[in-house]
């Protein structure tokens, strides 16, 4: 988590520095101070939401955290409002347009970098596998597209990136799908990778122990008739997550590169070669994360749409926050419905 958070902060710094130089905003009052202040506010909001959402049991044990969790959104809004007022008070007549340019630049950067960094953390809490597989397949696609393009590339793919070729694009796609399928098989075998991160109130520590969900349990599938003769098999055993990995790999190969194309267009627009020189010979952190952020967003949407179901532990955390009479009311209502469904024996008369 700290690694991704640090990477997000570094990406923010690189983009803000570009705006600072391109718009020659050296004399703008409070610009840098306000940019970093807004970054702190947004991080406070997002990571506070994550803490309250995933570690409610821990929050309820500490009285200061209870107050912060209860009024988290109000505090976040008040902090942002203070920054907004400081910006208005910093307006100088001869710099009005430039100051609003930079205000918008800061907020778009926050949207691109911080919001998507937060989604990476959300994916991580769903299980390490949702963090490792998307990152790995993007890296694999970059490498294999480069290799196929280097050895077989003849046909240019897009003007924004003259070195990209159709041969590299197609070769990278098939290689990434195979790599993602094999990596999914390997990681699905280990509880450490597939279990969501949780807080154990008994041990006062974080845990990754669980009963693996159905998508991480080996199942038998019928091989389509078209492939039965080729493979010599009618049925195969595999993890359902391997099927999901095909969709993740397809996105990483077919749509993910557009994150890189977007970054290339951005750099061309401002006549710069790299976002920074943080990594010698490779540019800045943002040069490495351009496709990763797009992939993280897709992974988060994919989990929310096709994977995540009701979470009993989160529901229990919410119930424990209620007043005793409210808890009793829910208990009696639930008891009634369970008896109506013949799940519980009927009450004795």
C-alpha positions as CSV (number, residue, x, y, z in Angstrom):
1,X,0.0,0.0,0.0
2,X,2.8,2.4,1.0
3,X,4.6,1.6,-2.3
4,X,1.6,2.5,-4.4
5,X,0.8,5.6,-2.3
6,X,4.4,6.8,-2.7
7,X,4.2,6.1,-6.5
8,X,1.0,8.1,-6.7
9,X,2.5,11.0,-4.8
10,X,5.5,11.0,-7.1
11,X,3.3,10.9,-10.2
12,X,1.4,13.9,-8.9
13,X,4.6,15.8,-8.3
14,X,5.8,15.1,-11.8
15,X,2.6,16.3,-13.5
16,X,2.3,19.4,-11.3
17,X,6.0,20.2,-12.0
18,X,5.3,20.1,-15.8
19,X,2.4,22.5,-15.4
20,X,4.6,24.7,-13.2
21,X,7.3,24.9,-15.9
22,X,5.1,25.0,-19.0
23,X,2.8,27.8,-17.8
24,X,5.8,29.6,-16.2
25,X,3.9,29.9,-13.0
26,X,6.9,30.8,-10.8
27,X,5.4,34.0,-9.4
28,X,1.9,32.6,-8.6
29,X,1.2,33.0,-4.9
30,X,0.6,29.8,-2.9
31,X,0.4,27.7,-6.1
32,X,2.7,24.9,-4.9
33,X,1.5,25.1,-1.3
34,X,-2.2,24.7,-2.4
35,X,-1.4,21.9,-4.9
36,X,0.1,19.8,-2.1
37,X,-2.6,20.9,0.3
38,X,-5.3,19.6,-2.0
39,X,-3.3,16.3,-2.5
40,X,-3.4,15.9,1.3
41,X,-7.1,16.6,1.5
42,X,-8.0,14.1,-1.2
43,X,-5.7,11.4,0.2
44,X,-7.3,12.0,3.7
45,X,-10.7,11.5,2.2
46,X,-10.0,8.3,0.2
47,X,-7.8,6.5,2.7
48,X,-10.2,7.5,5.5
49,X,-13.0,5.9,3.6
50,X,-11.0,2.7,3.1
51,X,-10.1,2.5,6.8
52,X,-13.7,2.9,7.9
53,X,-14.9,0.4,5.2
54,X,-12.5,-2.4,5.7
55,X,-11.4,-2.1,9.3
56,X,-14.6,-1.0,11.1
57,X,-13.9,-3.3,14.0
58,X,-10.6,-1.6,14.6
59,X,-12.1,1.9,14.3
60,X,-14.8,1.1,16.9
61,X,-12.2,0.2,19.5
62,X,-10.5,3.5,19.5
63,X,-12.5,6.5,20.6
64,X,-10.5,9.1,18.5
65,X,-11.0,7.0,15.4
66,X,-14.7,6.7,16.2
67,X,-15.0,10.5,16.0
68,X,-12.9,10.7,12.8
69,X,-14.9,8.0,11.2
70,X,-18.3,9.4,12.2
71,X,-17.6,12.9,10.8
72,X,-15.0,11.8,8.2
73,X,-16.8,13.3,5.1
74,X,-17.6,16.5,6.9
75,X,-14.0,16.9,8.0
76,X,-12.8,16.1,4.5
77,X,-15.2,18.7,3.0
78,X,-14.2,21.3,5.6
79,X,-10.5,20.8,4.7
80,X,-11.2,21.1,1.0
81,X,-13.3,24.2,1.6
82,X,-10.4,25.8,3.5
83,X,-8.1,25.2,0.5
84,X,-10.8,26.6,-1.9
85,X,-11.1,29.8,0.2
86,X,-7.3,30.1,0.3
87,X,-7.2,29.9,-3.5
88,X,-9.8,32.6,-3.9
89,X,-7.9,34.8,-1.5
90,X,-4.7,34.3,-3.4
91,X,-6.1,35.6,-6.7
92,X,-4.0,38.4,-8.2
93,X,-5.4,40.7,-10.9
94,X,-2.5,40.2,-13.4
95,X,-2.5,36.4,-13.0
96,X,-6.3,35.5,-12.9
97,X,-6.3,33.3,-16.1
98,X,-3.0,31.6,-15.2
99,X,-4.2,30.9,-11.6
100,X,-7.4,29.3,-12.9
101,X,-5.4,27.3,-15.4
102,X,-3.3,25.9,-12.6
103,X,-6.3,25.3,-10.3
104,X,-7.9,23.2,-13.1
105,X,-4.5,21.5,-13.8
106,X,-4.2,20.5,-10.1
107,X,-7.7,19.0,-9.9
108,X,-7.4,17.0,-13.2
109,X,-4.1,15.6,-11.9
110,X,-5.8,14.6,-8.6
111,X,-8.5,12.9,-10.7
112,X,-6.1,11.0,-12.8
113,X,-3.5,10.1,-10.2
114,X,-4.9,10.0,-6.7
115,X,-8.4,8.5,-7.6
116,X,-6.9,5.7,-9.6
117,X,-4.2,5.1,-6.9
118,X,-7.0,4.6,-4.5
119,X,-8.6,2.0,-6.8
120,X,-5.3,0.1,-6.8
121,X,-5.5,-0.1,-3.0
122,X,-9.2,-1.2,-3.2
123,X,-8.1,-4.0,-5.5
124,X,-5.4,-5.0,-3.1
125,X,-7.9,-5.4,-0.3
126,X,-9.9,-7.8,-2.4
127,X,-6.9,-10.1,-2.4
128,X,-3.3,-9.9,-3.5
129,X,-4.1,-11.8,-6.7
130,X,-6.2,-8.8,-7.9
131,X,-3.2,-6.6,-7.4
132,X,-0.4,-8.9,-8.8
133,X,-2.1,-10.3,-11.9
134,X,-3.2,-7.0,-13.4
135,X,0.2,-5.4,-12.8
136,X,2.1,-8.4,-14.1
137,X,0.0,-8.8,-17.3
138,X,0.6,-5.1,-18.2
139,X,4.3,-5.5,-17.7
140,X,4.2,-8.7,-19.8
141,X,2.3,-7.0,-22.6
142,X,4.9,-4.1,-22.6
143,X,7.8,-6.6,-22.9
144,X,6.2,-8.9,-25.4
145,X,4.9,-6.1,-27.6
146,X,8.4,-4.7,-27.7
147,X,10.0,-8.0,-28.6
148,X,7.5,-8.9,-31.3
149,X,7.8,-5.4,-32.7
150,X,11.6,-5.5,-32.6
151,X,11.9,-8.8,-34.4
152,X,8.8,-8.8,-36.7
153,X,7.5,-5.2,-36.7
154,X,6.8,-3.7,-40.1
155,X,3.4,-2.0,-40.0
156,X,3.1,1.2,-37.9
157,X,0.2,1.1,-35.4
158,X,-0.4,4.8,-34.4
159,X,1.2,8.1,-35.2
160,X,1.4,9.1,-31.5
161,X,3.9,6.3,-30.9
162,X,5.8,5.7,-34.2
163,X,7.8,2.7,-32.8
164,X,4.6,0.8,-32.0
165,X,3.6,-1.8,-34.7
166,X,0.7,-4.0,-35.5
167,X,2.9,-7.1,-35.2
168,X,4.0,-6.1,-31.7
169,X,0.4,-5.3,-30.7
170,X,-1.0,-8.6,-31.9
171,X,2.0,-10.7,-30.6
172,X,1.7,-8.9,-27.3
173,X,-2.0,-9.8,-27.1
174,X,-1.6,-13.5,-27.5
175,X,1.5,-13.7,-25.3
176,X,-0.2,-11.8,-22.5
177,X,-3.3,-14.0,-22.6
178,X,-1.2,-17.1,-22.2
179,X,0.9,-15.6,-19.5
180,X,-2.1,-14.3,-17.6
181,X,-3.8,-17.7,-17.8
182,X,-0.7,-19.5,-16.4
183,X,-0.1,-16.9,-13.7
184,X,-3.7,-17.1,-12.6
185,X,-3.4,-20.9,-12.3
186,X,-0.2,-20.6,-10.2
187,X,-1.5,-17.9,-7.7
188,X,-5.0,-19.4,-7.3
189,X,-3.4,-22.3,-5.4
190,X,-2.3,-20.2,-2.5
191,X,-4.6,-18.9,0.2
192,X,-2.3,-15.9,0.8
193,X,-2.9,-14.5,-2.7
194,X,-6.7,-15.2,-3.0
195,X,-8.0,-14.1,0.5
196,X,-9.1,-10.5,1.1
197,X,-7.2,-8.6,3.7
198,X,-9.2,-8.4,7.0
199,X,-8.8,-7.3,10.6
200,X,-9.1,-10.0,13.2
201,X,-10.5,-8.5,16.4
202,X,-9.4,-11.5,18.5
203,X,-5.7,-11.2,17.6
204,X,-5.8,-7.4,17.0
205,X,-4.0,-8.0,13.7
206,X,-4.5,-8.2,10.0
207,X,-5.2,-11.5,8.4
208,X,-5.4,-13.1,4.9
209,X,-7.0,-16.4,6.0
210,X,-10.3,-17.4,4.6
211,X,-12.3,-20.1,2.9
212,X,-11.4,-19.4,-0.8
213,X,-14.4,-18.2,-2.9
214,X,-15.7,-20.4,-5.7
215,X,-13.6,-18.7,-8.4
216,X,-10.5,-20.0,-6.6
217,X,-11.7,-23.6,-6.3
218,X,-10.7,-26.1,-9.0
219,X,-13.7,-27.0,-11.2
220,X,-14.3,-29.3,-14.2
221,X,-15.2,-27.8,-17.6
222,X,-16.3,-29.4,-20.8
223,X,-14.0,-28.6,-23.8
224,X,-15.9,-27.1,-26.7
225,X,-16.3,-29.7,-29.5
226,X,-14.2,-27.5,-31.9
227,X,-11.1,-28.0,-29.8
228,X,-11.6,-31.6,-28.6
229,X,-9.7,-33.2,-31.5
230,X,-6.9,-30.6,-31.3
231,X,-6.4,-31.0,-27.5
232,X,-7.4,-34.7,-27.3
233,X,-9.5,-33.9,-24.2
234,X,-13.2,-33.7,-23.6
235,X,-13.0,-32.2,-20.1
236,X,-10.4,-30.1,-18.2
237,X,-9.9,-29.0,-14.6
238,X,-9.1,-25.4,-14.0
239,X,-9.8,-22.5,-11.7
240,X,-12.7,-20.1,-12.7
241,X,-10.3,-17.2,-12.1
242,X,-8.3,-18.4,-15.1
243,X,-11.3,-17.6,-17.3
244,X,-11.5,-14.1,-15.7
245,X,-7.8,-13.7,-16.4
246,X,-8.5,-14.0,-20.1
247,X,-10.7,-10.9,-19.9
248,X,-8.2,-9.0,-17.8
249,X,-5.4,-9.9,-20.2
250,X,-7.5,-8.9,-23.2
251,X,-8.1,-5.5,-21.7
252,X,-4.4,-5.1,-20.8
253,X,-3.4,-5.9,-24.3
254,X,-6.1,-4.2,-26.4
255,X,-7.1,-1.2,-24.3
256,X,-4.3,-0.8,-21.8
257,X,-1.8,0.5,-24.4
258,X,-4.1,3.5,-25.0
259,X,-3.0,4.7,-21.6
260,X,0.5,4.8,-23.0
261,X,-0.7,6.5,-26.2
262,X,-2.5,9.1,-24.0
263,X,0.7,9.8,-22.1
264,X,2.6,10.1,-25.4
265,X,0.1,12.6,-26.7
266,X,0.3,14.6,-23.5
267,X,4.1,14.7,-23.7
268,X,4.0,15.8,-27.3
269,X,1.5,18.5,-26.5
270,X,3.9,20.0,-24.0
271,X,7.1,19.2,-26.0
272,X,8.7,17.0,-23.4
273,X,10.4,13.6,-23.7
274,X,9.6,12.2,-20.3
275,X,7.5,13.2,-17.3
276,X,10.7,13.4,-15.2
277,X,14.1,11.8,-14.9
278,X,13.4,9.8,-11.7
279,X,14.5,6.5,-13.3
280,X,17.7,7.0,-15.4
281,X,17.0,6.0,-18.9
282,X,13.3,5.4,-18.4
283,X,11.9,8.8,-17.4
284,X,9.7,9.3,-14.5
285,X,7.4,7.2,-12.4
286,X,4.4,8.4,-14.5
287,X,6.1,7.0,-17.6
288,X,6.0,3.5,-16.0
289,X,2.4,3.9,-14.5
290,X,0.6,5.3,-17.6
291,X,-1.0,1.9,-18.5
292,X,-1.2,0.6,-14.9
293,X,-3.7,3.2,-13.8
294,X,-6.1,2.4,-16.6
295,X,-5.7,-1.3,-15.8
296,X,-6.4,-0.7,-12.1
297,X,-9.6,1.2,-12.9
298,X,-10.8,-1.6,-15.2
299,X,-9.9,-4.2,-12.5
300,X,-11.9,-2.3,-9.9
301,X,-14.9,-2.0,-12.2
302,X,-14.6,-5.7,-13.2
303,X,-14.6,-6.8,-9.5
304,X,-17.6,-4.6,-8.6
305,X,-19.6,-5.8,-11.7
306,X,-18.8,-9.5,-11.9
307,X,-17.0,-10.7,-8.8
308,X,-17.9,-9.0,-5.6
309,X,-21.0,-10.2,-3.8
310,X,-22.6,-9.4,-0.4
311,X,-20.0,-9.2,2.4
312,X,-21.2,-10.6,5.7
313,X,-18.3,-9.2,7.7
314,X,-19.0,-5.6,6.5
315,X,-22.7,-6.1,7.2
316,X,-21.9,-7.3,10.7
317,X,-19.7,-4.2,11.3
318,X,-22.6,-2.0,10.3
319,X,-25.0,-3.8,12.6
320,X,-22.7,-3.4,15.5
321,X,-22.8,0.4,15.1
322,X,-26.5,0.4,15.7
323,X,-28.3,1.0,19.0
324,X,-29.2,-2.1,21.0
325,X,-33.0,-1.7,20.3
326,X,-32.2,-1.4,16.5
327,X,-30.1,-4.5,16.7
328,X,-32.9,-6.4,18.5
329,X,-35.4,-5.3,15.8
330,X,-33.2,-6.6,13.0
331,X,-32.6,-9.8,14.9
332,X,-36.4,-10.5,15.3
333,X,-37.0,-9.6,11.7
334,X,-34.3,-11.9,10.5
335,X,-35.5,-14.7,12.8
336,X,-39.0,-14.3,11.4
337,X,-37.8,-14.6,7.8
338,X,-35.6,-17.6,8.5
339,X,-38.5,-19.4,10.1
340,X,-40.8,-18.5,7.2
341,X,-38.2,-20.0,4.9
342,X,-38.0,-23.2,7.1
343,X,-34.3,-22.5,7.7
344,X,-35.0,-22.3,11.5
345,X,-37.5,-24.5,13.3
346,X,-40.8,-22.8,14.1
347,X,-41.1,-21.1,17.5
348,X,-42.6,-23.2,20.3
349,X,-46.1,-22.1,21.2
